[in-house]
Amino acid sequence: MLFARVHGITAAPLNDDRVDEPRAPRVHSGRSNQANNGPMTTEPVSPVLTMNDARVIPQLGLGVYKIADDQAADVVQTAIDAGYRHVDTATLYGNEVGVGEGMRRSGVPREELFVTTKVWQDDHGFENTLRAFEGSRQKLGLDFVDLYLIHWPAPKRGLYLETWRALEKLRSDGVVRSIGVSNFHTHHLDRLLAETEVVPVINQVELHPWLPQREVRAYGDANGILTEAWSPLARGRVLGNPMLDTLAAKHSVSPAQVVIRWHLQQGIVVIPKSVTPDRIRQNADVFGFELDADDLAAIDDLESGERTGLDPDENN
Ligand SMILES: NC(=O)c1ccc[n+]([C@@H]2O[C@H](COP(=O)([O-])OP(=O)(O)OC[C@H]3O[C@@H](n4cnc5c(N)ncnc54)[C@H](OP(=O)(O)O)[C@@H]3O)[C@@H](O)[C@H]2O)c1
């Protein structure tokens, strides 16, 4: 069964009234204006999860790391046409201009879209973070950002608490709706929770079958912090595993769809990246099948502890 985490107190099934039912992608006749060569918009495909600030996040989103700024608008528009409503970018990715343009071009009202961006460690500190956020907001061309994250704790810089206080201010000013962190180990979260006011809504960490992040997830469950998976396909590298081919054949889907489904069924927010239109659509077409307990256990067995990126204590 699918679970949404709400305030770390209850685990609510995805079919309760806090979570939209997943829907199959289809053309939304009311907003489609193909005759004018304008955007083709579809219904949203993803369920939403409720965060600890009572706002919702689409559980499936599009990652845009390593997508060039001048390609990002087309990619984001393709994704929104395919039913995505959630895009994950960062100052570091250098594509906030293209992401904002793709959102506008899609024709989907701003309030129906969800965009995340992140403050990079060179901008840590209270005033620097406020300035960095304003830069991101202007590049995106938006009045507000749905979710703003500290990209890495960068513990040797010693500034993540000050940075977090800037995020708290941005939230109370209304220019950011929800605030969270990325790449925080539980010891970073311990400090944040002990010394600041607002509990992060989410912790975005490297998470895939090789690295299931059980400790971070349990901590999130206990403290009302959703877990979001970056590199959910291990940058595509996990997909060559023959066991995933077997499961893919069993469900008549692709190995990537199996892995995305493994994330979704565990209540994890998942943001696979692709620039390839067929893959963008395929990665969103994951609500018409269900992995059983044996399938999930077989994928769990792939755990090796291997990271594709840096350990958060080492990235400063
Ligand atoms: N917070 C952080 O520190 C952090 C770090 C890394 C990433 N992220 C976020 O997480 C997002 C996802 O992570 P990621 O981009 O590193 O890796 P990923 O989503 O695990 O994998 C992306 C790779 O898989 C390929 N792929 C996608 N769908 C596929 C499919 N259906 N079949 C076969 N191959 C497929 C893509 O190829 P094509 O693009 O060529 O189709 C690309 O090479 C990023 O884009 C970014 O938004 C955050």
Ligand as a Chemical Component Dictionary entry (heavy atoms), coordinates in Angstrom:
data_LIG
# 
_chem_comp.id                   LIG 
_chem_comp.type                 NON-POLYMER 
_chem_comp.pdbx_formal_charge   0 
_chem_comp.three_letter_code    LIG 
# 
loop_
_chem_comp_atom.comp_id 
_chem_comp_atom.atom_id 
_chem_comp_atom.alt_atom_id 
_chem_comp_atom.type_symbol 
_chem_comp_atom.charge 
_chem_comp_atom.model_Cartn_x 
_chem_comp_atom.model_Cartn_y 
_chem_comp_atom.model_Cartn_z 
_chem_comp_atom.pdbx_ordinal 
LIG N1  N1  N 0  20.093 17.681 -4.425  1  
LIG C1  C1  C 0  21.131 17.210 -5.067  2  
LIG O1  O1  O 0  22.284 17.311 -4.602  3  
LIG C2  C2  C 0  20.942 16.566 -6.393  4  
LIG C3  C3  C 0  22.022 15.879 -6.996  5  
LIG C4  C4  C 0  21.792 15.256 -8.221  6  
LIG C5  C5  C 0  20.549 15.338 -8.819  7  
LIG N2  N2  N 1  19.532 16.047 -8.224  8  
LIG C6  C6  C 0  18.189 16.154 -8.841  9  
LIG O2  O2  O 0  17.710 14.829 -9.105  10 
LIG C7  C7  C 0  17.357 14.734 -10.491 11 
LIG C8  C8  C 0  17.504 13.318 -10.993 12 
LIG O3  O3  O 0  18.823 12.842 -10.802 13 
LIG P1  P1  P 0  19.891 12.653 -11.984 14 
LIG O4  O4  O 0  19.564 13.580 -13.077 15 
LIG O5  O5  O -1 21.247 12.748 -11.381 16 
LIG O6  O6  O 0  19.733 11.127 -12.411 17 
LIG P2  P2  P 0  18.557 10.055 -12.694 18 
LIG O7  O7  O 0  17.238 10.732 -12.787 19 
LIG O8  O8  O 0  18.755 8.958  -11.713 20 
LIG O9  O9  O 0  18.998 9.482  -14.105 21 
LIG C9  C9  C 0  19.047 10.285 -15.253 22 
LIG C10 C10 C 0  19.685 9.449  -16.365 23 
LIG O10 O10 O 0  18.852 8.342  -16.658 24 
LIG C11 C11 C 0  18.457 8.393  -18.029 25 
LIG N3  N3  N 0  17.039 7.983  -18.102 26 
LIG C12 C12 C 0  15.963 8.674  -17.653 27 
LIG N4  N4  N 0  14.819 8.000  -17.872 28 
LIG C13 C13 C 0  15.171 6.858  -18.501 29 
LIG C14 C14 C 0  14.439 5.757  -19.004 30 
LIG N5  N5  N 0  13.102 5.709  -18.928 31 
LIG N6  N6  N 0  15.135 4.741  -19.600 32 
LIG C15 C15 C 0  16.481 4.778  -19.681 33 
LIG N7  N7  N 0  17.232 5.797  -19.224 34 
LIG C16 C16 C 0  16.582 6.827  -18.624 35 
LIG C17 C17 C 0  18.667 9.829  -18.475 36 
LIG O11 O11 O 0  18.965 9.876  -19.861 37 
LIG P3  P3  P 0  18.436 11.022 -20.900 38 
LIG O12 O12 O 0  18.334 12.326 -20.164 39 
LIG O13 O13 O 0  19.514 11.021 -21.938 40 
LIG O14 O14 O 0  17.122 10.558 -21.424 41 
LIG C18 C18 C 0  19.865 10.231 -17.641 42 
LIG O15 O15 O 0  21.065 9.776  -18.248 43 
LIG C19 C19 C 0  18.340 15.741 -11.133 44 
LIG O16 O16 O 0  18.011 16.030 -12.469 45 
LIG C20 C20 C 0  18.218 16.889 -10.177 46 
LIG O17 O17 O 0  17.008 17.601 -10.389 47 
LIG C21 C21 C 0  19.724 16.654 -7.011  48 
# 
loop_
_chem_comp_bond.comp_id 
_chem_comp_bond.atom_id_1 
_chem_comp_bond.atom_id_2 
_chem_comp_bond.value_order 
_chem_comp_bond.pdbx_ordinal 
LIG N1  C1  SING 1  
LIG C1  O1  DOUB 2  
LIG C1  C2  SING 3  
LIG C2  C3  SING 4  
LIG C2  C21 DOUB 5  
LIG C3  C4  DOUB 6  
LIG C4  C5  SING 7  
LIG C5  N2  DOUB 8  
LIG N2  C6  SING 9  
LIG N2  C21 SING 10 
LIG C6  O2  SING 11 
LIG C6  C20 SING 12 
LIG O2  C7  SING 13 
LIG C7  C8  SING 14 
LIG C7  C19 SING 15 
LIG C8  O3  SING 16 
LIG O3  P1  SING 17 
LIG P1  O4  DOUB 18 
LIG P1  O5  SING 19 
LIG P1  O6  SING 20 
LIG O6  P2  SING 21 
LIG P2  O7  DOUB 22 
LIG P2  O8  SING 23 
LIG P2  O9  SING 24 
LIG O9  C9  SING 25 
LIG C9  C10 SING 26 
LIG C10 O10 SING 27 
LIG C10 C18 SING 28 
LIG O10 C11 SING 29 
LIG C11 N3  SING 30 
LIG C11 C17 SING 31 
LIG N3  C12 SING 32 
LIG N3  C16 SING 33 
LIG C12 N4  DOUB 34 
LIG N4  C13 SING 35 
LIG C13 C14 SING 36 
LIG C13 C16 DOUB 37 
LIG C14 N5  SING 38 
LIG C14 N6  DOUB 39 
LIG N6  C15 SING 40 
LIG C15 N7  DOUB 41 
LIG N7  C16 SING 42 
LIG C17 O11 SING 43 
LIG C17 C18 SING 44 
LIG O11 P3  SING 45 
LIG P3  O12 DOUB 46 
LIG P3  O13 SING 47 
LIG P3  O14 SING 48 
LIG C18 O15 SING 49 
LIG C19 O16 SING 50 
LIG C19 C20 SING 51 
LIG C20 O17 SING 52 
# 
